[in-house]
Amino acid sequence: MIRNYLKTAWRNLLKNKFYSAINIVGLTAGLAIGILILLWVQDELSFDSFHKQTKNIYRLELFGGTGASRQIWSIDVAPIGPLAKQQLPDVQEQVRITRNYLYSMYKYQDKVFGDQQNLFVDASFFSVFDYPLIKGNAAKPFTDDNSVIITQKTAKKYFGDEDPIGKVIVADNKVNFTVSGLIKDFPPNSSMQCDMIMPMGHKMKDLLSRNVDVNNDFSNFEYETYFLLKPGVSTAALAKKLFDIHIKHKADDTDVEYLLLPLEKMHLYNADGSNRGVQTVRIFIIVAMLILVIACINYVNLSTARSMLRSKEISMRKIIGASKWHLFMQFIVETALLFSVAAVCALGLIYVLMPVFNQLSGKQLVFNLRDYHIWMIILATITGTLAASSIYPALLLSSFEPLKALKGKITAGIGDALFRKVLVVTQFSFSIMLIIGTIVITRQLSYIHSKDLGYDKSHVFGFWMRDMDKHYDAVRAELLKQPGVVNVTRSSSNIVNLGNISGDNSWDGKAPGQTFIVHPMAVDKDFISFFKMKMVQGSSFTGAVSDSTHFILNEAAVKEIGMKNPVGKRFRQWKTEGTIIGVVKDFHFASMREKIAPAIFCYRPDLFATIYVKTTGKDAPKAINEAQAQFKQYNGEYPFGYAFMDEIFDNLYKGEQRQGTLFNYLSAIAIVISCLGLLGLAAYTAQIRTREIGVRKILGASVNGIVGLLAKDFIKLVFIAILIATPIAWYAMSQWLQNFTYRIQVEWWVFVLAGFLAVLIAFITIGFQSVKAALANPVKSLRSE
């Protein structure tokens, strides 16, 4: 029986090549793209889930500051982790992690390396997290404070095929680190990425040599702290206990609040439960479902529309003894066969598209059919899509009354025609929503790039000075001699992404218990004019010795401390008592997802670390070559690296840019699949109205009139889809834009443009088939009928 079902299904597939091709192409594209998106989603949801103790690992985050300066920080003070482990039984283990900024060059024999991602960690890192050691002792990973653990990739780069254990790496030509362990490369779905891991003890010794008592330092926020908790611990109660510990050591931090963020949620959520990326995941899940539904609708529409053409075949089968169940199974097998062909094509298409998809999404996905996760996604997608698109057509086709069908008296029921119209409306509603989403996302990303940031970053590149700081004036003079160099300045950090924070400050009128979290930055006397920033009040630095006690605040800082006429008022930052000499207009120094936070400029030449060079753009390569020559003159073999401010700014939104580009492509694919279905329905409509078209042409109907006749019903459905899609898309995009503090408004013309594009696309699709039918010879049409 099954063999007969398959043979009949294959014959029917070959007999209707045009409609079979439309269905296979649409289903292939829908399945391939749907599976790719779901693989992306599965990767996003799998971040940090490979740790065995994931459910009991939490990152400690700080909710600090008052008023507008109140924010969540993922970095904490150094003592809070060890104190929590000592005093709180609920804490089984703690791990502190901080970036290694002590060294910038690493050597092994005659090989020199830079640009490493290096971490200082507590030894408990390897007992809390599952980053398995290939070589070394997990119980005692560091033999001393000058040992280092490296990844497989780093070992290959440094030592080739040699055993790395016991090898000595020299940092900055002065400190020897002995390799004590070899670790697997960090998985792509790990929030932590690293090349080298060094002991926290080394960092502590360096700080002690500079008279910094880390064990009692509750002012500097520099460490990520992770806790391994006992199962069932109340995180809210634990956070309160952590606050009590903090307040004992620094009584004036009354507004500090600790939050515990589960490791399994760290990639997609903020510590307060708000969106960090989960909304994007949900959007892509919806897009995947929409694409699969659109592909299913194509099949259902074409199958039910063409049911009239198979009525006599079905009736003959019933007369010679076929039961309704047999007919139902026949059509299920036909659908399954078509889906099998589409599924095989989809798997092949996924292999072809995977490198392109990875490039667009910034992922490192691997389509490995030996991975059961892949099969779960494939089987769930294909099974769900097959069930959704096969049952109704099979029921409809198996329910014809044979005698009426043989006499030619059967017609498609009103319900069936209405059902097809509902499906077309649904299909185009989804497509219009995607068009609106594409327009809004593109405009928002364009807005971010074109918005006035409060400073001019164009054609500016920066590089770390290192030992050049003692010769800055000479270096600056040489750089200014270059024809492509407009100006040169220096500062302590990067203005595009100013990450430093401090709450150690005071001023006249500061309220008791008020904590003012501010972003400090040391800048040179010409920094503000270099970046074309605007002074609202007062003046900039002059480079005089007295500037060491002067401060410039941004508008957000002045507003937060509530100070009127701040110029000339007292202000203390860290241990420096000084005076506010100016107010700079607010500028964006972080992602536009965040509001402009308080910032403060100070004049501290001893903190200057980075040179910025403004070029004409045209002669930038010459300026870079001269910068490299100057760097090498004073820093010898240390590796030279530079970055343009525009590139750094783009990196802040690299995720959004990739997701926006991906969304655009997915929307285009969804629209193409919708058009395939519309093309098939238009062809079918023209086929069953062949006699009518022939009579109308003989009676004088024009080609335009016939095209309009065939197209108007479909265009009406598209207009209905526009009315349905508009409010839904407006709500969805308004919610997405809430993630940005600075955002566009969703204006009325966006919906008009999306509707016009939908009508135009539909008309072109339908018009192609309608013109073909209108140009056919009416004599042949009538004779064949």
N, C-alpha and C positions, 0 to 999 in steps of 0.2 A: 504493500500500500504506500509506504513512504517513498519507495522508488518511483511509483507512478506519480505521486505528488511532485517529486523533484523534477521528473521528466517534463511534466506539464508546465511547471513553473519556469523551467529553463526555456521551453518553447515560447511561452508568453513573453519572457524577457527579451528574446531575440526578435519576436514578431513586432514589438513596439519599441524599436531602437531609440527613437527620439525621446519618448517619455521615460524610458529606462535610463537613458543617459542623463537626463535632467535629474532624476531621482538619485542616481548613483553619485553624480558630481556634487549635488547638494548635501547628501548624507555624508559623503567622504569628507568634504570640507567641514561640515558641522561636527562630525565625530573627531576629526584630527585636531581642530582648533579647540573644541571643548575639552578633549583629553589633555592637550598642552596647558590650557589654563588651569585645569584641576591639578596637574602636576606642580604648577607654580604655587597654587594655593596650598597643596600638601607640603611643599617645601617651607613655605612661610609658617605654617602651623607646627612644623616639626622642630623649629629652632630650640636648641638647648634641651631637647627631650631625650637625648641619648644618655644623659647622666642617670645612673641607677637610683640616685637619691633626689632626683629632680623635685619631687613633690614636697620635700622638706628643706629645700635650699631657698633662701631669700636674700635679696640684696637690700641693704639698709640705705634708705634715702632720707634726705633732710628737707623738711618743709619749713623754711626760715624766712625771716624778715617781716616787716609790717607794712601795711598799705600796699602801694603799687610795687614795692620792692620784694614782696612776698612771692617766692618761687620754690619749685621743687628742684633739689640738686641731687645728683647721683654720687657726689663725692662727700666724704665725711672727714672728721678729725681722726688722727692716728690712734689715740688711746681708747676710743669707744669700743672697738672690737675686743681687744684683750681684756678690758674691764668687764665687758658683758660676759665673757667666758668664765672669768674668775668669780663673778658675783651672782650670776643668774643660772640656776640649774637647767632651765629650759634650753639653753644654748649648749649644744653638744660640741660644736667646733666653730671657729671663726677663721676667715681668710681676708687679709688685706692685699690689695693689688694697686699698684701705681705705675705710671709710665716711667721709663728710664730716660731721663733727659741729661744724665751726668756725662754720658759718652756719645760721641758721634762717629768715631772711626774705630774699626776693628781689623786686626791684622793676623794673618797666619803665614809665617815665613815671608815670602815676597808678595803675597796676595793682600790687597787692601779692599775693604768693604765699608760701605756706609748705608744710609737709608734703611736701617733695620727697625722692625717693630719689636721692641724689647720691653719686658715687664720685670718689676721687682715684686716678689710674692712671698707670703709666709709659707713655710714648709708644708703646712696643712693643706695647701692647694691641691696636692696629689691624693689626699685622702677624702676630700670633699667632692672634687670634680673627677670625672672619668676621662682624663687625657692620658691614656696608658703609656707607660714607659716601656720601650723596646729593650733598652739597656739601662741599668742603674737600679737603685734600691728605692722603691716608693715610700718605705717607712723612714728612710733617711736620704732624701733626694740630693741634698747639698752636703758635701763632705766638710766644707767650711764656708766662710763668708765670701770667698773668692772663687767659688765654683759656679758653673753655668750648665744649664740643660738646654739642648738645642733640638730643633725639629729635623726630620729626615731631609727636607728640602735644603735647610741651612747646612746640614752635614755634607750633603752632596756638593754644595757650592764651595764650601771651605776645604773639604778633605777628599773629594772624589769618592773612590771606593774604599778608602782606608777606614779602619776602625777609629771613630772619633774619641772614644773614651780615653781620658788621660792627656789628650792634646791640649796645648796652651794657646789661647786667643788673647792677644794684647789689645787693650782698649786705650785709645788716645795716647799710644806710645809710652804709657806709664804704669798701667795696672794689668797684671796677668790674671786671667780667669782660666781655670782648668775644667775641661768638660767632664762632668760627673754623671751625665745621663743623656739618653737619646729618646725623644718622644715622637709619636706619630704626628704627621702634619695635622693642624687643627681642621676639623670638618668645615665645609662651606656653610653649614647651618648652625655654626657656633657663633654666639654673639662676641666671643673673645677670639681674636686672631693675633698670633704672635710668632716670632722667629727664634727669640732667645728668652730664657727665663732665668733670672738671677735672684739670689736670696735677699729678703727684706733686711736681714742683718747688715748687709753691705751699705744699704741706703741709710740705716740708722747710724752707723759709724760715721758716715760722711756728714750727716747733720750734726752729730755731737762734736765733730772737729770744727764746726762753725758755731758752736755754743748754742745749738738748738736742742732743747730738752723735749724730745718727741713724746715721751711718756706723760708729760703734763701740758702738752700743746693743744688747747681747745680753740685756737684762733685760726689756724691754717687748715683749709679744706683741700685735701689733695688725694685722698685714698678712697677707692671703692672697697666697701666692706660687705662680705657675704657671711651669712650664718647658716649652719646646719642645725636645724631645730629638732627637738623630739616630736614624734607624731602627735597631733591633736592639740598643739600649743595655740593659745589665743594670741594672735599677732597684735591685736589692739592692746591687750593687757601688757604684752612684752614691750611694745612701743612706749607705753607710759613708764615702765620701769627704766627703760633706756634714757628717757627724758630726766628722770630723777637722778640718774648717775651723772648725766651731763650738767645738770643745774648745781650739783654739789661742787663741781670743779670750776664752773663759771656761772656765778649766781645772776649776772645781769642778762643772760640769754633766756629771758622768761618767755619769749615768743617762739622758741625753737620747738619744733614738733618732729618726731621721727615716724617714718612710714616703712613698712616692710613689703617689698614687691616680690611675689613668687617668681622664681627663675623661669618657670614655664610660660609666664606671661610677659617676661621682660622685653621681648622683641616687639610685641604688638600693643602693649598697654603702658600707661604711666602709672606711677605708684598710687595715685588717687583714683585709679580705675578708668580714667579718661582715655580717649583714643590716641594711640601712637602709630598705628598702622593697620589696626584691625578693621577699620572702616574700608580701607582700600581692598583688603582681602574679601570683605563681604561684597563689595562692588564687583570684583572679578568673579566671585562665585555666581552672582546674578547674571553677569555678562555671559559666562559659560552656559548657564541654564537657558538664557535667552537664545543663544546661537543654536543649541540643541533643539529647543522648542520650535524655532523657526524652520530648521531642517525637517523636523517631524511634520509640521504643518504643511510643508510642500508635498510630502508624500500622501498625507491624509487627503488633502484637497484634490490632488490629481487622481488618486484612487477612487474617491467618491464621485468626482466629476465624470470620470470615464466609466462608471458603473453601468450607465445606460448602454454603452457600446458592447458590453459583455452580457446583457440580459438574456439574449437568445441562447448563448453558450451555457449559461447557468441553468436555464429552463430545461434544455435538452438533458443535462446531467441529472436533474431532478426526475424527469420523466422516465429515464432508464434505470432509476433506482438509487441515485445518490441521496443520502440523507443530509439534513441541514448541518449536522456535525461534521460529516465528511467534507462538505463544501467549505465550512468554516476552517477546518484544518488545511484544506487546499490553499486557501488564501493566506493563512498564517505561514505556511511553508513558502509560498511565493514571496511574502514579505521577508521571511528569515533568509531566503536565498539572496534576495537583493541586498539585505543588510550584511550578509556574509561577504559578498563582493565588495560592498562599500567599506566594511571593517578592515579587510585585507588591504585595500587601497589606502585607507586612513593610516594604518600602521606603517606602510611604506612612506606615506607623506610625512608622518611624524619624524621618521629617521632623516628625511631630507631637510625638514624645516627646523630640526632641533638646534643646529649651530646658529641659524639666523635668530631663532626665538631666544636663545641664550644671550646673544649679542644685544638684542633689543631690551631684554629684561634685566641684564646684568647678573644673570644666574649661571650656575655651573651644573645644570640638570643633566642627568644621564638617563637615556631611555634603555634601561636594562630589563629585558623580559624575564630574567631570573629573579628579579625583585618582586616579592609577593605584593608589595604596596602598589606596584605598577599594574599588576593583574587585577587587584581590587578596584582600582580606578577604571580600568578598561572594561571589566565585566559589569560593574555598576552602571557605567555610562551606556554601554551597548544594550544591556538588558532593559534598563529604564527607557531608553529611547525606542527600542523595538516594541516593548509593551505599549507605550504611549501611541505609537503610530500604526499598530497593526490591528488592534482589537476592533475598533469602530468600523474601519473599512471591511474587515472580514464579516462582521455581523450584518452590515448593510448588503454586501454582495450575496450573502447566502440566504437572504430573506425575500428574494423576488418570487412572485407567484408565476409559475411556469406558463399557464394558459394565456394569461394576459400578455406576457412577454413575447410568446410566439405569434400572437395576433398583432403585435406592435402597438398595443394599447397602454403599455406601461410607460409612465413618465416619472421623472424625478419628483419626489414629494417636496412640498413647500418647506417642510422641516429640514430636509437634506440641503436644499439650496440656501436656506437661512444659515444652516450650520457652516457651510463653506464660506459664506459672507462673514460670519463671525470670526472664522479662522483667519481670513485675509485681513480683516480689521485688526485682529490681535497681532498678526505678523508685522504689519506696517506700524502699529503702535510701538512695538518694541524697536523697530528700525528708527522711527522718528525720535524716540527717547535717546537712542545711541547717537544720533546726529546732534541733538541738542547737547548731550553730554560732551561730545567731541568739541563743539564750538566753545562751550563754557570753560572746559579744562584748558584748551589752547589759549583762550583769552586771558585766563588767570595766570598761566605761566608766562605769557608775553608781558602781562602787567608787572609781574615781579621783576622781569629783566629791564623794563623800560622805566620803572618808578624811580623818582629822584631819591637816592639813598641818603642825601645830606652830605655827600662827598663825591669827588671825581676819582674813580679807580681806573679809568681808561688808559691803556698802554703803560701801566705801572707794573714792574716786577720787583720782587724782593728776594733777599738771600741772607742767610745767617752770617754775621761778621766773624764770630769766634775771636781769634787773636788780632783781627783788624781793628778792633775798637780803640786800641791805643794809637792808631795811625789814621783815624777817621778823616781828619782834615785833609791829609795828603791824598787819601783815596778819593774823597769827594772832588778835589781839584782835578785829579786825573780823569775821573768819569765825566766831569763837566766839559772837558776838552773835546769829547766825542761829539760829532755833528748831530747824532741822533738823540742826545741826552738833553732834556729840558731842565730837569731839577733833580736834586738828591736830598733825602732826609733820612732820619732813623727814629726807631722807637723800641719799646720793650716787647711788643707783641703785635699780632695781626689785627688790623682794624676791621677786616671783613668778618672775622669770627672771634670776637673778644671773649675768651672763656674764663679769664681770671675773675675771682670774686673775693670780697672782703667785707666783714661786718665790724671791723675794728676801727671805729671812728667816733667823733663827737663834734658838737657845735653848740653855740649859745642858743638856748631854748630847746634843746633835745629833751623829749619827754622821758620820764622814768620808765625803764623796761622797753623802750623803742629800739629795735634792731634795724639798722639801715644797711641793707645788702647792696653793695655798689661794685661796678666793674672798673678796677683801676688800670691805668695805662700810663707809663712814662713816655713822654714825647719830647722831641727836640724843639728848639725855638721856632723853626720854620715848618713844622709838621702841619699845622692848621692851614697855612697858606698853600702848602704843597698840595694838599687834598681839596683845596678850594672850599673849605668848611666856613660857615658863617658865624661870626661872633654876634650874639644878641646884646650882650652888655660887656663892658670892660674891655680889656685888651689881652693879647696873647703873651707868651713868654718872650723875653728879650735875650736870654742866654746869660744874664748877669748872675752873680753868685747868690743874690737875694731870691732868685727864682726857685731855689731849692726848698723854700718855705711857702711857695705860692701854689694855688690850685685853681683849675678851671673845671667847672661842672657843666653837665648838659642840662637842658631844660627839664627833663624828667626828674633829675636829681634835685633840682631846686624846688620843683613842685612837690616832691615827696617829703622833703624836710620842712616844707611850709615856710621858707624864708623869703621875705620881701626885701627887695634891694640888696641882694647878697654880696655885691662887690664891696670889698673892704671888711667883710665880716670874718670872724674867727672860724677856723675849721681844722680839725685834727684827723690825719690819716695815719694809721699805725702809730709810730712814736713821734711823728713830725707834727709839731704845732705850727700852724701857718695861717694864711689869709687867702680868701677867695678873691682872685683878680679879674675873673671873667666868667661869662656864661656862653657856651657854644650851642648853636641850634641843634635840636635832636637829630641824630643820624642812626641808620640801621647798622648794627654790628652783630646781628644774629639772623636767624631765619625769620621770614615774615609771618611764620606761624605764631611768633611771639611778639608781644608788644615791646616798644622801645623801653629798655630798663635804665635805671640810673647809671651814669658813668662819670668818671673823674679823671682828669689829666693832671699829671705832676711832672716836674722837671728834675729827673734823676739820671744824669749821664752814666752813673755806675750801673744802671739797669738796662741801658740801651743794648739791644742784641741783634737787631735786624736793620739792614739798609734797604731803602726803597728808592728805585730809580724810575723817573718818569721819562718816557721816550716819545718820539714823534710817531712811533708805530712803524713807519717806513724803514727806519734805520735801526730797529730794535736788535737785529742779530749782531751788529757791530758793538752795540752797547753791552750786550750779554758777553761777547768775547772779551771786551775790556774788563768787565766785572770779574770774569773768571781769571784773567791774568792778574788782577789786583789781589784776588782771593789767594791764588797760588803763591804770590810773592810773600804774603805774610803768614799763610797757613800751611805751606809746604804740600805734603802729600794728602792732606785731608780732602775728602771728596767735596766737590763744589755742586751745589744744587740750588735751583731757583724756581720760582713759580710766579706766574702773572696773577694779579689780583682778580681779573675776570675769571680765570680758571678756578681759583679758590672759591669765588662767589658761586660759580656754576655747580661746584661740588656740594654746596649746601642744599641744592635742589635737584641733585642727580637722580634721586629716587623718584621724585615727582615727574622729572623730564622723561625718564624711562617709562614710567607708568602711563604718562600722557601719550607718548609715541605708541606704546603698545595698545592703548585704548583706541587710538585713531585707526590703527590697522584692523583691530578686531571689529570695530564699527563698520569699516568698509567691507569686511568679509561678510558680516551679518546682512548688510544691505544687498550684496551680490547674491547671497543665498535666497533672500526674499525675492529678488528680481527673477531668479531662476524659476521659482514657483509661479510667479506672475506670468512669466513667459509661457510656461506649460499650460496654465489656465487660459491664457489668451489664444494659444494654438488650438486648444480643445474647443473653445467657444467659436472660433472661426470655422472649425471642422464641422460642428453640428449645425451651423447656420449657413452652410455652403449654398443650399438651395435658395434661401432668403436673399443672400448677397447677390446670387446670379439674377434673380427676378428684379431686384432693385436696380442693378446695373442696366438691365435691358430697358427698364422704365425710365432711365436717365439719371440715376443717382451718381454723384461725383465720387471720386476717390476720397476727398476730404470728408464728405458726408458719411461714407461707409466707415472710415476710420473713427470718426466721432461717435457713430452708432455703437461700434464695438468697444470703444474706450470709456464711454461716459459712465457705465455702471461701475467699472473698476475705480475710476477717479472719484466717484461718490464715496466709495469705501475708504479711499485714502483720506478724504476730507474728514470722515468720521473718525479715522485713526488719529488725525491731527488733534481733534477736539479732546479725545481721550488721553493722548500722550502728553499734551501740553501741561496740565496741572501736575501730573505725576512727575514729569521731568523737572518742573520748576521746584517742587518740594525736594526731590533727591539732590539736585545741584545746590540748592540753598543749604542743605545739611552738609554737603561736602565742603562748601566754601567756609563753613563755620570753623574749619580747622585752621584757617588763615586769619590772623588779626587784621591784616591789611589785604583787602580783597575787592574784586569788582562787584558790581550789581548785575543781576540777571535781568537784562532789559528786554522790552517787548519785541524788539526787532530780531532777537535771537530765535524766537518761536516762529516769527513770520518767515525768516530765512530757512529754518529747518523745514517748515511746511512747504515752502516753495520748492526746495530741493527734493523733498519726497514726491511731490506731484510731478516734477520734471522727470525724475528717475522712473517713476511709474509710467508716465506717458511715453517716454522713449522706449521702455521695455514693451509695453502693449502696442505702441505704434509700429514697431518693427514687424510684428506678426500681423497687425491689422492691415498695413499697407500691402503686405504680401498677399493677403486674402482679397483685398480690394482690386488688385491688379490682375488677378486670375481671370482666365477666359470664361465668361458666364455660360457659353454654349456647352463647354466641357463639363462645367459644374452641373448644369441641368440634365445633360445626357446621362452622367454617371448616377444622378439621383433618380 
